[in-house]
Amino acid sequence: MTLYLDTEFNGLQGALISIALVPQDGTNPFYRALHCPDPIDPWVAEHVMPILGIPQHDKKVIQADLEWYLTTWSEVHIVADWPEDLAHLCNLFITGPGTRIRLPKLTFEIDTVDAPSTLPHNALHDAVGIATTLNPNPAAP
């Protein structure tokens, strides 16, 4: 399964705020937000936080949800348009020293794309834009 990834984070190389994975067929996206009580970047406070649209959770909850979501498939290819998106995703895999969530076989791709978004700076809407741009004719579910 190919999944299209986008994240929002707390300024350049800042902590993860939200993450979205959109399957190639457009069904059953994954969208979660982490607690971010004090955005360090005023731009993030003004443009990202007000449009999250979902409750914020702690990292352990999101890791458990992500493990369940990804292990739905035996192989997953993840496409992002920015390297930091993949870094944030991979950091969610790590649960402690020498431990991680269960994962299927994973491959990654970074593609340069200028994807439209119906709600810019919202990870879910941005991931849908990437998916639609790179995979304009999704398979029927």
DSSP file (Angstrom, degrees, kcal/mol; ACC not computed):
  #  RESIDUE AA STRUCTURE BP1 BP2  ACC     N-H-->O    O-->H-N    N-H-->O    O-->H-N    TCO  KAPPA ALPHA  PHI   PSI    X-CA   Y-CA   Z-CA
    1    1 A M              0   0    0      0, 0.0    76,-3.0     0, 0.0     2,-0.5   0.000 360.0 360.0 360.0 136.2    0.0    0.0    0.0
    2    2 A T  E     -a   77   0A   0     74,-0.2    22,-2.0    76,-0.1     2,-0.4  -0.855 360.0-169.3 -95.7 130.5    1.2    3.5   -0.8
    3    3 A L  E     -aB  78  23A   0     74,-2.9    76,-2.9    -2,-0.5     2,-0.5  -0.966  14.6-141.2-120.2 137.2    0.6    6.1    1.9
    4    4 A Y  E     -aB  79  22A   0     18,-2.8    18,-2.5    -2,-0.4     2,-0.3  -0.870  23.9-154.0-101.7 129.4    1.1    9.8    1.4
    5    5 A L  E     +aB  80  21A   0     74,-3.1    76,-0.5    -2,-0.5     2,-0.3  -0.799  22.1 163.7-111.9 139.6    2.5   11.6    4.4
    6    6 A D  E     - B   0  20A   0     14,-2.0    14,-2.6    -2,-0.3     2,-0.3  -0.979   9.7-175.8-145.4 150.1    2.4   15.2    5.7
    7    7 A T  E     - B   0  19A   0     -2,-0.3     2,-0.4    12,-0.2    12,-0.2  -0.928  16.9-146.0-135.4 161.6    3.2   16.6    9.1
    8    8 A E  E     - B   0  18A   0     10,-2.2     9,-3.1    -2,-0.3    10,-1.9  -0.985  25.4-176.2-124.3 141.7    3.1   19.9   10.9
    9    9 A F  E     - B   0  16A   0     -2,-0.4     2,-2.0     7,-0.3     7,-0.2  -0.915  38.4 -93.1-142.1 165.1    5.7   20.8   13.5
   10   10 A N  S    S-     0   0    0      5,-2.9     5,-0.3    -2,-0.3    30,-0.1  -0.471  87.9 -52.1 -83.1  72.2    6.6   23.5   16.0
   11   11 A G  S >  S-     0   0    0     -2,-2.0     3,-2.9     3,-0.2     2,-0.0  -0.053 103.4 -20.2  81.7 170.7    8.9   25.6   13.8
   12   12 A L  T 3  S-     0   0    0      1,-0.3     3,-0.1    -3,-0.0    -2,-0.0  -0.269 139.2  -8.9 -53.5 121.4   12.0   24.5   11.8
   13   13 A Q  T 3  S+     0   0    0      1,-0.2    -1,-0.3    -2,-0.0     3,-0.1   0.710 107.0 141.8  58.2  24.9   13.1   21.2   13.2
   14   14 A G    <   -     0   0    0     -3,-2.9    -3,-0.2     1,-0.2    -1,-0.2  -0.224  58.4 -63.8 -85.3 179.8   10.7   21.6   16.1
   15   15 A A        -     0   0    0     -5,-0.3    -5,-2.9    -6,-0.1    -1,-0.2  -0.255  60.2 -94.9 -66.1 149.5    8.5   19.0   17.8
   16   16 A L  E     +B    9   0A   0     -7,-0.2    -7,-0.3     1,-0.2    -1,-0.1  -0.409  40.7 173.7 -64.4 136.0    5.8   17.2   15.9
   17   17 A I  E     -     0   0A   0     -9,-3.1    17,-3.3     1,-0.4     2,-0.3   0.741  64.6  -1.2-108.9 -48.4    2.3   18.7   16.2
   18   18 A S  E     -BC   8  33A   0    -10,-1.9   -10,-2.2    15,-0.3    -1,-0.4  -0.985  56.2-164.4-147.0 156.9    0.3   16.6   13.8
   19   19 A I  E     -BC   7  32A   0     13,-2.4    13,-2.2    -2,-0.3     2,-0.4  -0.999   4.3-173.1-142.9 140.8    0.7   13.8   11.3
   20   20 A A  E     -BC   6  31A   0    -14,-2.6   -14,-2.0    -2,-0.3     2,-0.4  -1.000   6.7-171.4-137.8 139.3   -1.4   12.4    8.5
   21   21 A L  E     -BC   5  30A   0      9,-2.4     9,-2.8    -2,-0.4   -16,-0.2  -0.998   9.2-167.1-126.6 125.0   -1.1    9.4    6.2
   22   22 A V  E     -B    4   0A   0    -18,-2.5   -18,-2.8    -2,-0.4     6,-0.1  -0.959  18.4-130.3-117.4 120.2   -3.5    9.1    3.3
   23   23 A P  E >   -B    3   0A   0      0, 0.0     3,-2.1     0, 0.0   -20,-0.2  -0.247  24.7-111.3 -66.0 155.4   -3.7    5.7    1.4
   24   24 A Q  T 3  S+     0   0    0    -22,-2.0   115,-0.2     1,-0.3   -21,-0.1   0.772 119.2  54.2 -58.7 -27.6   -3.5    5.6   -2.3
   25   25 A D  T 3  S-     0   0    0    -23,-0.2    -1,-0.3   113,-0.2     3,-0.1   0.484 110.4-123.4 -87.5  -1.2   -7.2    4.7   -2.6
   26   26 A G  S <  S+     0   0    0     -3,-2.1     2,-0.2     1,-0.3    -2,-0.1   0.391  70.8 120.0  81.0  -4.4   -8.2    7.7   -0.5
   27   27 A T        +     0   0    0      1,-0.2    -1,-0.3    -5,-0.0    -2,-0.2  -0.601  66.1   8.7 -95.2 156.1  -10.0    5.7    2.1
   28   28 A N  S    S-     0   0    0     -2,-0.2    -1,-0.2     1,-0.1    -2,-0.1   0.887  74.8-166.4  50.7  59.7   -9.3    5.4    5.9
   29   29 A P        -     0   0    0      0, 0.0     2,-0.5     0, 0.0    -7,-0.2  -0.346  16.5-128.8 -71.5 159.1   -6.7    8.2    6.4
   30   30 A F  E     +C   21   0A   0     -9,-2.8    -9,-2.4    94,-0.0     2,-0.4  -0.945  34.3 166.5-106.8 124.6   -4.6    8.4    9.6
   31   31 A Y  E     +C   20   0A   0     -2,-0.5     2,-0.3   -11,-0.2   -11,-0.2  -0.943   3.2 158.5-144.7 120.0   -4.6   11.8   11.3
   32   32 A R  E     -C   19   0A   0    -13,-2.2   -13,-2.4    -2,-0.4     2,-0.4  -0.962  22.1-151.4-139.5 155.0   -3.5   12.5   14.8
   33   33 A A  E     -Cd  18  56A   0     22,-0.6    24,-2.8    -2,-0.3   -15,-0.3  -0.978  10.8-142.5-128.5 142.6   -2.2   15.5   16.8
   34   34 A L  E     - d   0  57A   0    -17,-3.3    24,-0.2    -2,-0.4     2,-0.1  -0.677  38.4 -86.3 -97.7 155.1    0.1   15.7   19.7
   35   35 A H        +     0   0    0     22,-1.7    -1,-0.1    -2,-0.3    24,-0.1  -0.383  46.7 172.2 -58.0 132.6   -0.2   18.0   22.7
   36   36 A C        +     0   0    0     -2,-0.1    -1,-0.1     1,-0.1   -19,-0.0  -0.618   5.4 166.4-143.0  78.1    1.5   21.3   21.9
   37   37 A P  S    S+     0   0    0      0, 0.0    -1,-0.1     0, 0.0    -2,-0.0   0.731  74.4  32.1 -70.5 -21.4    0.6   23.7   24.8
   38   38 A D  S    S-     0   0    0      0, 0.0     2,-0.1     0, 0.0     7,-0.0  -0.673  73.6-155.7-141.2  82.9    3.2   26.3   23.9
   39   39 A P        -     0   0    0      0, 0.0     6,-0.1     0, 0.0   -28,-0.0  -0.392   5.7-155.6 -58.4 128.2    4.0   26.8   20.2
   40   40 A I  S    S+     0   0    0     -2,-0.1     3,-0.1     1,-0.1   -29,-0.1   0.718  78.2  64.6 -79.7 -20.4    7.5   28.3   20.0
   41   41 A D  S >> S-     0   0    0      1,-0.1     4,-2.0   -30,-0.0     3,-0.5  -0.910  72.9-149.6-107.4 120.6    6.9   29.9   16.7
   42   42 A P  H 3> S+     0   0    0      0, 0.0     4,-1.9     0, 0.0     5,-0.2   0.840  99.6  59.0 -57.0 -32.8    4.2   32.6   16.5
   43   43 A W  H 3> S+     0   0    0      2,-0.2     4,-3.0     1,-0.2     5,-0.4   0.915 105.6  48.3 -61.5 -42.9    3.5   31.6   12.9
   44   44 A V  H <>>S+     0   0    0     -3,-0.5     4,-2.1     1,-0.2     5,-2.1   0.914 109.7  52.5 -63.1 -43.8    2.6   28.0   14.1
   45   45 A A  H  <5S+     0   0    0     -4,-2.0    -1,-0.2     1,-0.2    -2,-0.2   0.864 118.3  37.3 -60.0 -36.3    0.4   29.4   16.8
   46   46 A E  H  <5S+     0   0    0     -4,-1.9    -2,-0.2    -5,-0.2    -1,-0.2   0.851 130.0  25.2 -85.0 -36.9   -1.5   31.5   14.3
   47   47 A H  H  <5S+     0   0    0     -4,-3.0    -3,-0.2    -5,-0.2    -2,-0.2   0.688 127.7  29.8-108.1 -21.2   -1.6   29.2   11.2
   48   48 A V  T ><5S+     0   0    0     -4,-2.1     3,-1.3    -5,-0.4     4,-0.2   0.851 111.0  53.7-105.8 -52.9   -1.4   25.6   12.5
   49   49 A M  G > <S+     0   0    0     -5,-2.1     3,-1.2     1,-0.3     4,-0.3   0.864 104.6  54.0 -59.3 -41.8   -2.9   25.3   15.9
   50   50 A P  G 3  S+     0   0    0      0, 0.0    -1,-0.3     0, 0.0     3,-0.1   0.707 111.6  45.9 -68.5 -16.3   -6.3   26.8   15.2
   51   51 A I  G <  S+     0   0    0     -3,-1.3    -2,-0.2     1,-0.1    -3,-0.0   0.209  74.4 106.4-113.5  17.0   -7.0   24.4   12.3
   52   52 A L    <   -     0   0    0     -3,-1.2    72,-0.1    -4,-0.2    -1,-0.1   0.955  55.9-167.9 -57.9 -49.4   -6.0   21.1   13.8
   53   53 A G        +     0   0    0     -4,-0.3    -1,-0.1     1,-0.2    -2,-0.0   0.537  54.0  76.2  75.5   6.9   -9.6   20.1   14.0
   54   54 A I  S    S-     0   0    0    -22,-0.0    -1,-0.2     0, 0.0    -2,-0.1  -0.955  88.6 -88.4-141.8 160.0   -9.0   17.1   16.2
   55   55 A P        -     0   0    0      0, 0.0   -22,-0.6     0, 0.0     2,-0.4  -0.327  42.2-121.0 -65.3 153.1   -8.1   16.4   19.9
   56   56 A Q  E     -d   33   0A   0    -24,-0.1   -22,-0.3   -38,-0.0     2,-0.2  -0.788  32.4-173.1 -97.2 140.8   -4.5   16.4   20.9
   57   57 A H  E     -d   34   0A   0    -24,-2.8   -22,-1.7    -2,-0.4     2,-0.1  -0.772  27.3 -95.6-126.4 169.1   -3.0   13.2   22.5
   58   58 A D     >  -     0   0    0     -2,-0.2     4,-1.7   -24,-0.2     3,-0.5  -0.447  42.4-104.1 -82.8 165.8    0.2   12.1   24.1
   59   59 A K  H  > S+     0   0    0      1,-0.2     4,-2.8     2,-0.2     5,-0.2   0.847 116.3  58.1 -59.9 -40.0    2.9   10.4   22.1
   60   60 A K  H  > S+     0   0    0      1,-0.2     4,-2.1     2,-0.2    -1,-0.2   0.881 106.1  49.4 -62.3 -38.5    2.2    6.9   23.5
   61   61 A V  H  > S+     0   0    0     -3,-0.5     4,-2.3     2,-0.2    -1,-0.2   0.930 113.0  46.8 -64.4 -45.4   -1.4    7.0   22.3
   62   62 A I  H  X S+     0   0    0     -4,-1.7     4,-2.8     1,-0.2    -2,-0.2   0.886 110.0  53.4 -66.8 -38.1   -0.4    8.1   18.8
   63   63 A Q  H  X S+     0   0    0     -4,-2.8     4,-2.6     2,-0.2    -1,-0.2   0.925 109.9  47.8 -61.7 -43.9    2.3    5.4   18.7
   64   64 A A  H  X S+     0   0    0     -4,-2.1     4,-2.2     2,-0.2    -2,-0.2   0.917 113.7  47.2 -63.4 -43.0   -0.2    2.7   19.5
   65   65 A D  H  X S+     0   0    0     -4,-2.3     4,-2.6     2,-0.2    -2,-0.2   0.907 112.5  50.1 -63.6 -41.7   -2.7    4.0   16.9
   66   66 A L  H  X S+     0   0    0     -4,-2.8     4,-3.0     2,-0.2     5,-0.3   0.902 108.9  51.6 -65.0 -41.7    0.1    4.2   14.3
   67   67 A E  H  X S+     0   0    0     -4,-2.6     4,-2.1     2,-0.2    -1,-0.2   0.944 112.3  45.9 -59.5 -48.5    1.2    0.7   15.0
   68   68 A W  H  < S+     0   0    0     -4,-2.2    -2,-0.2     1,-0.2    -1,-0.2   0.927 115.2  48.0 -59.4 -45.4   -2.3   -0.6   14.6
   69   69 A Y  H >< S+     0   0    0     -4,-2.6     3,-1.3     1,-0.2     4,-0.2   0.947 113.9  43.5 -63.3 -51.5   -2.8    1.4   11.4
   70   70 A L  H >< S+     0   0    0     -4,-3.0     3,-1.5     1,-0.3    -1,-0.2   0.844 106.2  60.6 -67.8 -33.5    0.5    0.5    9.7
   71   71 A T  T 3< S+     0   0    0     -4,-2.1    -1,-0.3    -5,-0.3    -2,-0.2   0.426  79.6  87.7 -79.0   5.6    0.2   -3.2   10.5
   72   72 A T  T <  S+     0   0    0     -3,-1.3     2,-0.3    -4,-0.2    -1,-0.3   0.795  94.6  45.7 -63.6 -28.3   -3.0   -3.3    8.6
   73   73 A W  S <  S-     0   0    0     -3,-1.5     3,-0.1    -4,-0.2    32,-0.0  -0.812  74.4-141.1-116.6 155.2   -0.7   -4.0    5.6
   74   74 A S  S    S+     0   0    0     -2,-0.3    31,-2.0     1,-0.3     2,-0.4   0.745  93.9  25.4 -84.8 -25.2    2.2   -6.4    5.1
   75   75 A E  E     - e   0 105A   0     29,-0.2     2,-0.4     2,-0.0    -1,-0.3  -0.999  68.6-173.1-140.3 138.1    4.1   -3.8    3.1
   76   76 A V  E     - e   0 106A   0     29,-2.9    31,-1.9    -2,-0.4     2,-0.5  -0.997  10.7-162.1-135.2 132.9    3.9    0.0    3.0
   77   77 A H  E     -ae   2 107A   0    -76,-3.0   -74,-2.9    -2,-0.4     2,-0.5  -0.972  16.5-157.9-111.9 120.8    5.5    2.6    0.8
   78   78 A I  E     -ae   3 108A   0     29,-2.9    31,-2.1    -2,-0.5     2,-0.5  -0.875   5.0-165.1-108.4 127.5    5.4    6.1    2.3
   79   79 A V  E     +ae   4 109A   0    -76,-2.9   -74,-3.1    -2,-0.5     2,-0.3  -0.936  12.6 171.1-113.8 128.6    5.7    9.1    0.1
   80   80 A A  E     -ae   5 110A   0     29,-2.5    31,-2.6    -2,-0.5   -74,-0.1  -0.876  33.0-145.1-128.5 162.6    6.5   12.6    1.5
   81   81 A D  S    S+     0   0    0    -76,-0.5    32,-0.2    -2,-0.3    29,-0.1   0.371  87.6  43.8-106.9   3.2    7.3   15.9   -0.1
   82   82 A W  S >> S-     0   0    0      1,-0.1     3,-1.2    30,-0.1     4,-0.9  -0.979  73.0-135.3-149.8 133.1    9.7   17.0    2.7
   83   83 A P  H 3> S+     0   0    0      0, 0.0     4,-1.9     0, 0.0     3,-0.4   0.841 103.7  61.5 -58.0 -35.9   12.5   15.0    4.5
   84   84 A E  H 3> S+     0   0    0      1,-0.2     4,-2.4     2,-0.2     5,-0.2   0.804  96.0  61.6 -64.1 -28.2   11.5   16.3    8.0
   85   85 A D  H <> S+     0   0    0     -3,-1.2     4,-2.1     2,-0.2    -1,-0.2   0.932 106.6  45.0 -60.7 -44.9    8.1   14.7    7.5
   86   86 A L  H  X S+     0   0    0     -4,-0.9     4,-2.8    -3,-0.4    -2,-0.2   0.881 110.2  54.8 -66.7 -37.7    9.8   11.3    7.3
   87   87 A A  H  X S+     0   0    0     -4,-1.9     4,-2.0     2,-0.2    -2,-0.2   0.921 109.2  47.3 -61.5 -43.4   12.0   12.1   10.3
   88   88 A H  H  X S+     0   0    0     -4,-2.4     4,-1.2     2,-0.2    -1,-0.2   0.905 112.3  49.9 -65.6 -40.9    9.0   12.9   12.4
   89   89 A L  H >X S+     0   0    0     -4,-2.1     4,-0.7     1,-0.2     3,-0.7   0.955 111.3  48.4 -60.3 -49.7    7.3    9.7   11.3
   90   90 A C  H >X S+     0   0    0     -4,-2.8     3,-0.8     1,-0.3     4,-0.6   0.843 105.5  58.5 -62.9 -33.7   10.4    7.6   12.1
   91   91 A N  H >< S+     0   0    0     -4,-2.0     3,-0.7     1,-0.2    -1,-0.3   0.823  99.7  58.8 -64.7 -29.8   10.7    9.2   15.5
   92   92 A L  H << S+     0   0    0     -4,-1.2    -1,-0.2    -3,-0.7    -2,-0.2   0.741  95.3  64.7 -69.6 -21.1    7.2    7.9   16.3
   93   93 A F  H << S+     0   0    0     -3,-0.8     8,-2.4    -4,-0.7     2,-0.5   0.797  86.2  83.7 -68.8 -27.5    8.4    4.4   15.7
   94   94 A I  E <<  +F  100   0B   0     -3,-0.7     6,-0.3    -4,-0.6   -31,-0.0  -0.670  47.5 171.4 -87.5 121.8   10.8    4.5   18.7
   95   95 A T  E     -     0   0B   0      4,-1.6     5,-0.2    -2,-0.5    -1,-0.1   0.597  63.6 -37.2-103.8 -14.9    9.2    3.8   22.0
   96   96 A G  E >  S-F   99   0B   0      3,-1.3     3,-2.0     0, 0.0     2,-0.4  -0.969  95.5 -28.6 175.2-176.7   12.3    3.6   24.2
   97   97 A P  T 3  S-     0   0    0      0, 0.0     3,-0.1     0, 0.0    -3,-0.0  -0.408 131.2 -10.3 -59.5 114.4   15.9    2.5   24.3
   98   98 A G  T 3  S+     0   0    0     -2,-0.4     2,-0.3     1,-0.2    -4,-0.0   0.586 117.7 104.4  73.7  10.1   16.1   -0.4   21.9
   99   99 A T  E <   +F   96   0B   0     -3,-2.0    -4,-1.6     0, 0.0    -3,-1.3  -0.922  38.5 163.5-127.0 151.9   12.3   -0.7   21.5
  100  100 A R  E     -F   94   0B   0     -2,-0.3    -6,-0.2    -6,-0.3    -7,-0.1  -0.953  40.8 -85.2-152.7 169.0    9.9    0.3   18.8
  101  101 A I        -     0   0    0     -8,-2.4     2,-0.2    -2,-0.3   -37,-0.1  -0.383  56.1 -91.7 -72.5 159.0    6.4   -0.3   17.6
  102  102 A R        -     0   0    0     -2,-0.1   -31,-0.2     1,-0.0   -32,-0.1  -0.511  52.5-173.0 -69.1 141.8    5.7   -3.3   15.3
  103  103 A L        -     0   0    0     -2,-0.2     2,-0.1   -33,-0.1     3,-0.1  -0.971  22.7-129.4-137.2 149.9    6.0   -2.4   11.7
  104  104 A P        -     0   0    0      0, 0.0     2,-0.3     0, 0.0   -29,-0.2  -0.305  61.5 -63.4 -79.0 179.2    5.3   -3.9    8.3
  105  105 A K  E     -e   75   0A   0    -31,-2.0   -29,-2.9    -2,-0.1     2,-0.4  -0.530  68.0-160.1 -62.7 128.5    8.0   -3.9    5.6
  106  106 A L  E     +e   76   0A   0     -2,-0.3     2,-0.3   -31,-0.2   -29,-0.2  -0.916  21.3 178.8-121.0 141.8    8.5   -0.1    4.9
  107  107 A T  E     -e   77   0A   0    -31,-1.9   -29,-2.9    -2,-0.4     2,-0.3  -0.959  15.6-150.6-131.2 155.4   10.0    1.8    2.0
  108  108 A F  E     -e   78   0A   0     -2,-0.3     2,-0.3   -31,-0.2   -29,-0.2  -0.913  11.5-175.9-129.2 151.9   10.2    5.6    1.7
  109  109 A E  E     -e   79   0A   0    -31,-2.1   -29,-2.5    -2,-0.3     2,-0.5  -0.995  13.6-153.9-145.3 139.4   10.2    8.1   -1.1
  110  110 A I  E     -e   80   0A   0     -2,-0.3     2,-0.4   -31,-0.2   -29,-0.2  -0.979  20.2-176.5-113.7 124.0   10.7   11.9   -1.2
  111  111 A D        -     0   0    0    -31,-2.6     2,-0.7    -2,-0.5    -2,-0.0  -0.964  27.4-126.3-122.8 134.9    9.0   13.5   -4.2
  112  112 A T        +     0   0    0     -2,-0.4     2,-0.4     2,-0.1   -31,-0.1  -0.710  47.1 156.9 -80.0 117.1    9.1   17.2   -5.1
  113  113 A V        -     0   0    0     -2,-0.7     2,-0.9   -32,-0.2    17,-0.1  -0.999  43.8-148.6-146.0 138.8    5.6   18.2   -5.5
  114  114 A D        -     0   0    0     -2,-0.4    -2,-0.1    15,-0.1   -33,-0.0  -0.785  36.7-175.8-104.2  85.7    3.7   21.5   -5.3
  115  115 A A        -     0   0    0     -2,-0.9    15,-0.2     1,-0.0    14,-0.1  -0.672  21.3-129.6 -92.4 132.9    0.4   20.0   -4.1
  116  116 A P        -     0   0    0      0, 0.0     2,-0.4     0, 0.0    17,-0.1  -0.418  22.6-159.6 -71.7 155.2   -2.7   22.1   -3.6
  117  117 A S        -     0   0    0     12,-0.1     9,-0.1    -2,-0.1     8,-0.1  -1.000  23.2-146.6-137.9 138.4   -4.5   21.9   -0.2
  118  118 A T  S    S+     0   0    0     -2,-0.4    -1,-0.1     7,-0.3     8,-0.1   0.693 105.5  23.2 -75.1 -17.5   -8.1   22.8    0.7
  119  119 A L  S >  S-     0   0    0      3,-0.2     3,-1.2    -3,-0.0    -1,-0.3  -0.627  91.5-145.2-145.7  81.5   -6.8   23.8    4.1
  120  120 A P  T 3  S+     0   0    0      0, 0.0     3,-0.1     0, 0.0     5,-0.0  -0.135  81.0  24.0 -54.5 141.9   -3.1   24.7    4.0
  121  121 A H  T 3  S+     0   0    0      1,-0.3     2,-0.5     2,-0.1   -70,-0.1   0.606  91.3 113.7  75.6  16.4   -1.0   23.8    7.0
  122  122 A N    <>  -     0   0    0     -3,-1.2     4,-2.8     1,-0.1     5,-0.3  -0.986  64.8-143.2-109.9 119.8   -3.4   21.1    8.1
  123  123 A A  H  > S+     0   0    0     -2,-0.5     4,-2.5     1,-0.2     5,-0.2   0.851  96.4  49.7 -55.9 -40.3   -1.5   17.8    7.8
  124  124 A L  H  > S+     0   0    0      2,-0.2     4,-2.3     1,-0.2    -1,-0.2   0.956 114.1  43.3 -65.5 -49.1   -4.5   15.8    6.7
  125  125 A H  H  > S+     0   0    0     -6,-0.2     4,-2.0     1,-0.2    -7,-0.3   0.884 115.3  50.2 -64.4 -37.9   -5.6   18.3    4.0
  126  126 A D  H  X S+     0   0    0     -4,-2.8     4,-2.1    -7,-0.3    -1,-0.2   0.900 110.1  49.8 -67.3 -39.9   -2.0   18.7    2.8
  127  127 A A  H  X S+     0   0    0     -4,-2.5     4,-2.7    -5,-0.3    -2,-0.2   0.887 109.2  52.0 -65.8 -38.4   -1.5   14.9    2.7
  128  128 A V  H  X S+     0   0    0     -4,-2.3     4,-2.9     2,-0.2    -1,-0.2   0.913 108.7  51.8 -61.7 -41.7   -4.7   14.6    0.6
  129  129 A G  H  X S+     0   0    0     -4,-2.0     4,-2.1     2,-0.2    -2,-0.2   0.903 110.7  47.1 -60.6 -42.3   -3.3   17.3   -1.7
  130  130 A I  H  X S+     0   0    0     -4,-2.1     4,-2.7     2,-0.2     5,-0.3   0.937 113.7  48.2 -63.8 -46.6    0.0   15.3   -2.1
  131  131 A A  H  X S+     0   0    0     -4,-2.7     4,-2.2     1,-0.2    -2,-0.2   0.914 112.9  47.7 -60.2 -44.3   -2.0   12.1   -2.7
  132  132 A T  H  < S+     0   0    0     -4,-2.9    -1,-0.2     2,-0.2    -2,-0.2   0.868 114.6  46.3 -66.5 -37.3   -4.3   13.7   -5.3
  133  133 A T  H  < S+     0   0    0     -4,-2.1    -2,-0.2    -5,-0.2    -1,-0.2   0.919 121.6  34.7 -71.2 -44.8   -1.4   15.3   -7.1
  134  134 A L  H  < S+     0   0    0     -4,-2.7    -2,-0.2     1,-0.3    -3,-0.2   0.701 132.4  29.6 -85.6 -20.5    0.8   12.2   -7.3
  135  135 A N     <  +     0   0    0     -4,-2.2    -1,-0.3    -5,-0.3    -2,-0.1  -0.580  68.5 167.1-137.7  70.1   -2.0    9.7   -7.7
  136  136 A P  S    S+     0   0    0      0, 0.0    -1,-0.1     0, 0.0    -4,-0.1   0.670  73.8  47.7 -67.9 -16.1   -4.8   11.6   -9.5
  137  137 A N  S    S-     0   0    0      3,-0.0     3,-0.1     0, 0.0    -5,-0.0  -0.636  80.7-167.3-123.7  74.0   -6.8    8.4  -10.3
  138  138 A P        -     0   0    0      0, 0.0  -113,-0.2     0, 0.0     2,-0.1  -0.245  28.0-104.6 -63.2 148.0   -7.0    6.4   -7.0
  139  139 A A        -     0   0    0   -115,-0.2     0, 0.0     1,-0.1     0, 0.0  -0.375  42.5 -98.4 -66.3 149.2   -8.2    2.8   -7.2
  140  140 A A              0   0    0      1,-0.1    -1,-0.1    -3,-0.1  -114,-0.1  -0.439 360.0 360.0 -67.1 142.5  -11.7    2.2   -6.0
  141  141 A P              0   0    0      0, 0.0    -1,-0.1     0, 0.0    -2,-0.1   0.515 360.0 360.0 -64.9 360.0  -11.9    1.0   -2.5
